[in-house]
C-alpha cells in the first residue's frame, strides 16, 4: 500500500457485467495503469512529494498549526466535445446540467444528501465550477480508448488549454464500455484533466422542456463526473484499491474490503475492523455504486483536497477564492540574520489577525507573532517566502513574495556546464539562467532534432535558477524523442538532470565561482541582410568566438534591442516600408560580456511597386486565349496586346510544384510563337533576378503549352506579380514593346511550407514565424468547396483576443496578423470552416 502511496494512479472506470450484479456496474483497472505510470520515475517522484506535502498539511491542521481553507473556491472549466455523430455532439444544455450537478455535489446542495445515515456526516467541499468555454470538434474516430489521444491535436484530439488555471474536460466516446477516467495531481500538464463519454455527462433530472439528453442509466445523474473530479483533486477510492488492510488515507471513511456496486442496503459492512462503523460508506462519491445511490463527501476528504490548494500544493494556481477571511495581506516582509542554515523573517502586524501563515520554500508554518526564525535550512539555497494573516473564519491574501538565500559554502564549483539533448521538436525547447531577477544566460530557436549542445556559464559566485521550458507542454522525453538535460559543475558533479516534465522545470543552485570572466567575445563577422520586404528583413552573420563560450546574440534596430537569439541569423519584422534602418548585432557570454557591434544598413521596399511596361501593339493575328494555374482559369481572349488580370490570384507554397498551361489563338495562319512566364519572387518590382523566369517554350502549332516549376524556399511570403508573355518569332523578355503578341499580368500569393512530419504530428495549420514578436503569418488549406473561414486567437485562459472572417477561401491561404498588441505568452490559433476545425499553438515573445 505504501508503494501505491508514492504514485497515485490515473483511474479508469468501466462498465461490465458481473455474476453478483445484474446490469452494468462501475469497475477500475487501476493496477495496470499504476504499473504503466511507474515506468516514469519523474512522475513517481513528483507524486511522492505531493503525498508528503499532503501528510504534512494534515498533521499541521490536526495540531492547530494550519488554518483550514475557508470561502468558496471557483474552478473554471473548459469542455472539449469530440464527436463522430450528432448524438455524441451533446448540447450546451446537457453540458451545463453536468456543471450544475458538480456545483450541487461539491457544495452539499444535492437533494439526496438527506439519505446519509446518521453515523456519517456529509460536508460542503466549498468548491464551485464555472463553465468558461466549450470547444467542439468533429472526428471520424468512433472510440478513443484511455491513452490520452483525445488530449492531443497531433492525434486528432484537442490540446488542453492552460491546465494550471483551468480544469479541462474531454467529452468523447472512450469505447469498450468505459465511463471515464481522470489524471491525479502531479501528472504531465499536456494530459491534465478529466475524460468521460457523452452518455455519462449531465443529469436526466435537469432536462429542459422539449429536449432529451443523450444519457445511459444507471449512470445518468452526473455522478461519473463527480467521481472523476474527486480523483482529479487527489481523492482515492473509498476502499483504497486494496482489502481490509488498506484504506484511502482519509480518517473519517470506514475501511472497506472492495468496491460496492448497484444500490446496497444500509448497513452493509465488509471489514470487521473498520474503525468502529456499522457499515461501509458506499454512498460516498468515491465508491462504485449507481449514480442514484452516491451523494456525499466527508470532512476528511475535504482536508485532503485542501492540501493541493495550499502554497506548494500541486494545484495551488487552480481557481480563485471568494469569501472567508477578508484581512489585508501583511506588508513589510523582510529578512535578517541570514546564516548558512537559518534566517529570520519579520512583517508588519495586520489588525484583527489571530495568527499568520508563513510559507518558506512551499512549507507553511503558523506563528502567533510578526516574526519567526527558521532553522534547518540548506546552506547556499534560495527560498521563496510569503506570509498571510489568519482570522477566526479563515485566511487573508498572501503578501508579495521575497527570495532569501542562505549563506555558506554548500555551493558548486563554477563554471557550470549544460548538456542539452533535443527531442524531435527542438523549436519548442528554451532555457534560461537567472539571478536576482535578471537573466544571465538563455537559449532558444533550436532546429536540429536529436542534436546535443553544451553551454558553459562562467558567471561567478552567487545563487542561480536554471529553468527549462517546452512550449508544447510535454517536456523533452519521451513521447517524441529521448531528449534530456544535465547541469554539471566544474568537478563534473551533477546539479540537476531530467527530461520528463510538462511546460517547465526549474532548479535552484549556487556556485562558488572560479574567478571573474572579463573577456568579451569577438564581433560577429560578415553581417549581411537578405529577404528584405516592405515590413521585414533577415540578417545573418558568422559565429563569434569566446574564451569560455558564446551564449547568444543581441540584435538592435536603430540602437534599440529588438531581440536575442542563439543562432547566427534573425528575422526582424514590424518595419516600415521605404525606410532605412541600421541593424547591429553583438555577441554575449554567460558573464555578461558583450562584443563590439557589427552593423549593416537596410532599406525596406516601397509599398507602391511599379512594374515595367511590356505591351504588344497588334493582336490581329495571334494572342493568348487562356491561362490556367492553380485556382486561376482565365479564358481571356484578345486584349489589344496587354491585359491586367492582377485581380485574379492563386496561392502557392514554398517548395511545392505547379503546372501552368497557356492556350494560344490565331486569326489565320499559325506562326512560330515563343512563351515566357516570370514571377517576382523577391517582390522588388522587376523580373530580372535569378530564377524569376520560371518557364519558357516555343511552338509552331496551335496547341496549348504546359510546364511545371517549383516555388523556391527563398521566395518572400505574400502577394506578388506573375507575368505571362507570347511573342511572334522570337523569345520574349519581361519588359519590352514588340510588334506581334500579347502580355497578361496575374497575382500569386506565396505561403510557407507545411511543418515537416517528424512523428505522428501533422497539422494543416502553419505559423511562421513561431515564436513571433510583432507579426505572424497563418498558412492553411481548404480542401473542397470555396468557403468562409473564421480565424481566432485565444489566450491561455481561453479568452478571445483576435477574430476575423476570411471570405471565400479555396486551396492554400496565407493571412498575416499583427500581434504587436499581445502580451508575451502562449496562445491558441484556431481555424474554423465548413469542413475544418483546427488549432495551432503560438508563442509570442
C-alpha positions, 0 to 999 in steps of 0.5 A, spaced: 500 500 500 505 504 501 508 503 494 501 505 491 502 511 496 508 514 492 504 514 485 497 515 485 494 512 479 490 515 473 483 511 474 479 508 469 472 506 470 468 501 466 462 498 465 461 490 465 457 485 467 458 481 473 455 474 476 453 478 483 450 484 479 445 484 474 446 490 469 452 494 468 456 496 474 462 501 475 469 497 475 477 500 475 483 497 472 487 501 476 493 496 477 495 496 470 495 503 469 499 504 476 504 499 473 504 503 466 505 510 470 511 507 474 515 506 468 516 514 469 520 515 475 519 523 474 512 522 475 513 517 481 517 522 484 513 528 483 507 524 486 511 522 492 512 529 494 505 531 493 503 525 498 508 528 503 506 535 502 499 532 503 501 528 510 504 534 512 498 539 511 494 534 515 498 533 521 499 541 521 491 542 521 490 536 526 495 540 531 492 547 530 498 549 526 494 550 519 488 554 518 483 550 514 481 553 507 475 557 508 470 561 502 468 558 496 473 556 491 471 557 483 474 552 478 473 554 471 472 549 466 473 548 459 469 542 455 472 539 449 466 535 445 469 530 440 464 527 436 463 522 430 455 523 430 450 528 432 448 524 438 455 524 441 455 532 439 451 533 446 448 540 447 450 546 451 444 544 455 446 537 457 453 540 458 451 545 463 446 540 467 453 536 468 456 543 471 450 544 475 450 537 478 458 538 480 456 545 483 450 541 487 455 535 489 461 539 491 457 544 495 452 539 499 446 542 495 444 535 492 437 533 494 439 526 496 444 528 501 438 527 506 439 519 505 446 519 509 445 515 515 446 518 521 453 515 523 456 519 517 456 526 516 456 529 509 460 536 508 460 542 503 467 541 499 466 549 498 468 548 491 464 551 485 465 550 477 464 555 472 463 553 465 468 558 461 468 555 454 466 549 450 470 547 444 467 542 439 470 538 434 468 533 429 472 526 428 471 520 424 474 516 430 468 512 433 472 510 440 478 513 443 480 508 448 484 511 455 491 513 452 490 520 452 489 521 444 483 525 445 488 530 449 492 531 443 491 535 436 497 531 433 492 525 434 486 528 432 484 530 439 484 537 442 490 540 446 488 542 453 488 549 454 492 552 460 491 546 465 494 550 471 488 555 471 483 551 468 480 544 469 479 541 462 474 536 460 474 531 454 467 529 452 468 523 447 466 516 446 472 512 450 469 505 447 469 498 450 464 500 455 468 505 459 465 511 463 471 515 464 477 516 467 481 522 470 489 524 471 491 525 479 495 531 481 502 531 479 501 528 472 504 531 465 500 538 464 499 536 456 494 530 459 491 534 465 484 533 466 478 529 466 475 524 460 468 521 460 463 519 454 457 523 452 452 518 455 455 519 462 455 527 462 449 531 465 443 529 469 436 526 466 433 530 472 435 537 469 432 536 462 429 542 459 422 542 456 422 539 449 429 536 449 432 529 451 439 528 453 443 523 450 444 519 457 445 511 459 442 509 466 444 507 471 449 512 470 445 518 468 445 523 474 452 526 473 455 522 478 461 519 473 463 526 473 463 527 480 467 521 481 472 523 476 473 530 479 474 527 486 480 523 483 482 529 479 483 533 486 487 527 489 481 523 492 482 515 492 477 510 492 473 509 498 476 502 499 483 504 497 484 499 491 486 494 496 482 489 502 481 490 509 488 492 510 488 498 506 484 504 506 484 511 502 488 515 507 482 519 509 480 518 517 473 519 517 471 513 511 470 506 514 475 501 511 472 497 506 474 490 503 472 492 495 468 496 491 460 496 492 456 496 486 448 497 484 444 500 490 446 496 497 442 496 503 444 500 509 448 497 513 452 493 509 459 492 512 465 488 509 471 489 514 470 487 521 475 492 523 473 498 520 474 503 525 468 502 529 462 503 523 456 499 522 457 499 515 461 501 509 460 508 506 458 506 499 454 512 498 460 516 498 462 519 491 468 515 491 465 508 491 462 504 485 455 504 486 449 507 481 449 514 480 442 514 484 445 511 490 452 516 491 451 523 494 456 525 499 463 527 501 466 527 508 470 532 512 476 528 511 476 528 504 475 535 504 482 536 508 485 532 503 483 536 497 485 542 501 492 540 501 493 541 493 490 548 494 495 550 499 502 554 497 506 548 494 500 544 493 500 541 486 494 545 484 495 551 488 494 556 481 487 552 480 481 557 481 480 563 485 477 564 492 471 568 494 469 569 501 472 567 508 477 571 511 477 578 508 484 581 512 489 585 508 495 581 506 501 583 511 506 588 508 513 589 510 516 582 509 523 582 510 529 578 512 535 578 517 540 574 520 541 570 514 546 564 516 548 558 512 542 554 515 537 559 518 534 566 517 529 570 520 523 573 517 519 579 520 512 583 517 508 588 519 502 586 524 495 586 520 489 588 525 484 583 527 489 577 525 489 571 530 495 568 527 499 568 520 501 563 515 508 563 513 510 559 507 518 558 506 520 554 500 512 551 499 512 549 507 507 553 511 508 554 518 503 558 523 506 563 528 502 567 533 507 573 532 510 578 526 516 574 526 519 567 526 526 564 525 527 558 521 532 553 522 534 547 518 535 550 512 540 548 506 546 552 506 547 556 499 539 555 497 534 560 495 527 560 498 521 563 496 517 566 502 510 569 503 506 570 509 498 571 510 494 573 516 489 568 519 482 570 522 477 566 526 473 564 519 479 563 515 485 566 511 487 573 508 491 574 501 498 572 501 503 578 501 508 579 495 513 574 495 521 575 497 527 570 495 532 569 501 538 565 500 542 562 505 549 563 506 555 558 506 559 554 502 554 548 500 555 551 493 558 548 486 564 549 483 563 554 477 563 554 471 557 550 470 556 546 464 549 544 460 548 538 456 542 539 452 539 533 448 533 535 443 527 531 442 524 531 435 521 538 436 527 542 438 523 549 436 519 548 442 525 547 447 528 554 451 532 555 457 534 560 461 539 562 467 537 567 472 539 571 478 536 576 482 531 577 477 535 578 471 537 573 466 544 571 465 544 566 460 538 563 455 537 559 449 532 558 444 530 557 436 533 550 436 532 546 429 536 540 429 532 534 432 536 529 436 542 534 436 546 535 443 549 542 445 553 544 451 553 551 454 558 553 459 556 559 464 562 562 467 558 567 471 561 567 478 559 566 485 552 567 487 545 563 487 542 561 480 535 558 477 536 554 471 529 553 468 527 549 462 521 550 458 517 546 452 512 550 449 508 544 447 507 542 454 510 535 454 517 536 456 523 533 452 522 525 453 519 521 451 513 521 447 517 524 441 524 523 442 529 521 448 531 528 449 534 530 456 538 535 460 544 535 465 547 541 469 554 539 471 559 543 475 566 544 474 568 537 478 563 534 473 558 533 479 551 533 477 546 539 479 540 537 476 538 532 470 531 530 467 527 530 461 520 528 463 516 534 465 510 538 462 511 546 460 517 547 465 522 545 470 526 549 474 532 548 479 535 552 484 543 552 485 549 556 487 556 556 485 562 558 488 565 561 482 572 560 479 574 567 478 571 573 474 570 572 466 572 579 463 573 577 456 568 579 451 567 575 445 569 577 438 564 581 433 560 577 429 563 577 422 560 578 415 553 581 417 549 581 411 541 582 410 537 578 405 529 577 404 528 584 405 520 586 404 516 592 405 515 590 413 521 585 414 528 583 413 533 577 415 540 578 417 545 573 418 552 573 420 558 568 422 559 565 429 563 569 434 568 566 438 569 566 446 574 564 451 569 560 455 563 560 450 558 564 446 551 564 449 547 568 444 546 574 440 543 581 441 540 584 435 538 592 435 534 596 430 536 603 430 540 602 437 534 599 440 534 591 442 529 588 438 531 581 440 536 575 442 537 569 439 542 563 439 543 562 432 547 566 427 541 569 423 534 573 425 528 575 422 526 582 424 519 584 422 514 590 424 518 595 419 516 600 415 516 600 408 521 605 404 525 606 410 532 605 412 534 602 418 541 600 421 541 593 424 547 591 429 548 585 432 553 583 438 555 577 441 554 575 449 557 570 454 554 567 460 558 573 464 555 578 461 560 580 456 558 583 450 562 584 443 563 590 439 557 591 434 557 589 427 552 593 423 549 593 416 544 598 413 537 596 410 532 599 406 525 596 406 521 596 399 516 601 397 509 599 398 507 602 391 511 597 386 511 599 379 512 594 374 515 595 367 511 596 361 511 590 356 505 591 351 504 588 344 501 593 339 497 588 334 493 582 336 490 581 329 493 575 328 495 571 334 494 572 342 493 568 348 486 565 349 487 562 356 491 561 362 490 556 367 494 555 374 492 553 380 485 556 382 486 561 376 482 559 369 482 565 365 479 564 358 481 571 356 481 572 349 484 578 345 486 584 349 489 589 344 496 586 346 496 587 354 491 585 359 491 586 367 488 580 370 492 582 377 485 581 380 485 574 379 490 570 384 492 563 386 496 561 392 502 557 392 507 554 397 514 554 398 517 548 395 511 545 392 510 544 384 505 547 379 503 546 372 501 552 368 498 551 361 497 557 356 492 556 350 494 560 344 489 563 338 490 565 331 486 569 326 489 565 320 495 562 319 499 559 325 506 562 326 512 560 330 510 563 337 515 563 343 512 563 351 515 566 357 512 566 364 516 570 370 514 571 377 517 576 382 519 572 387 523 577 391 517 582 390 522 588 388 518 590 382 522 587 376 523 580 373 530 580 372 533 576 378 535 569 378 530 564 377 524 569 376 523 566 369 520 560 371 518 557 364 519 558 357 517 554 350 516 555 343 511 552 338 509 552 331 502 549 332 496 551 335 496 547 341 496 549 348 503 549 352 504 546 359 510 546 364 511 545 371 516 549 376 517 549 383 516 555 388 523 556 391 524 556 399 527 563 398 521 566 395 518 572 400 511 570 403 505 574 400 502 577 394 506 578 388 506 579 380 506 573 375 507 575 368 505 571 362 508 573 355 507 570 347 511 573 342 511 572 334 518 569 332 522 570 337 523 569 345 520 574 349 523 578 355 519 581 361 519 588 359 519 590 352 514 593 346 514 588 340 510 588 334 506 581 334 503 578 341 500 579 347 502 580 355 497 578 361 499 580 368 496 575 374 497 575 382 500 569 386 500 569 393 506 565 396 505 561 403 510 557 407 511 550 407 507 545 411 511 543 418 515 537 416 512 530 419 517 528 424 512 523 428 505 522 428 504 530 428 501 533 422 497 539 422 494 543 416 495 549 420 502 553 419 505 559 423 511 562 421 514 565 424 513 561 431 515 564 436 513 571 433 514 578 436 510 583 432 507 579 426 505 572 424 503 569 418 497 563 418 498 558 412 492 553 411 488 549 406 481 548 404 480 542 401 473 542 397 468 547 396 470 555 396 468 557 403 468 562 409 473 561 414 473 564 421 480 565 424 481 566 432 486 567 437 485 565 444 489 566 450 491 561 455 485 562 459 481 561 453 479 568 452 478 571 445 483 576 443 483 576 435 477 574 430 476 575 423 472 572 417 476 570 411 471 570 405 471 565 400 477 561 401 479 555 396 486 551 396 492 554 400 491 561 404 496 565 407 493 571 412 498 575 416 496 578 423 499 583 427 500 581 434 504 587 436 498 588 441 499 581 445 502 580 451 508 575 451 505 568 452 502 562 449 496 562 445 491 558 441 490 559 433 484 556 431 481 555 424 474 554 423 470 552 416 465 548 413 469 542 413 475 544 418 476 545 425 483 546 427 488 549 432 495 551 432 499 553 438 503 560 438 508 563 442 509 570 442 515 573 445 
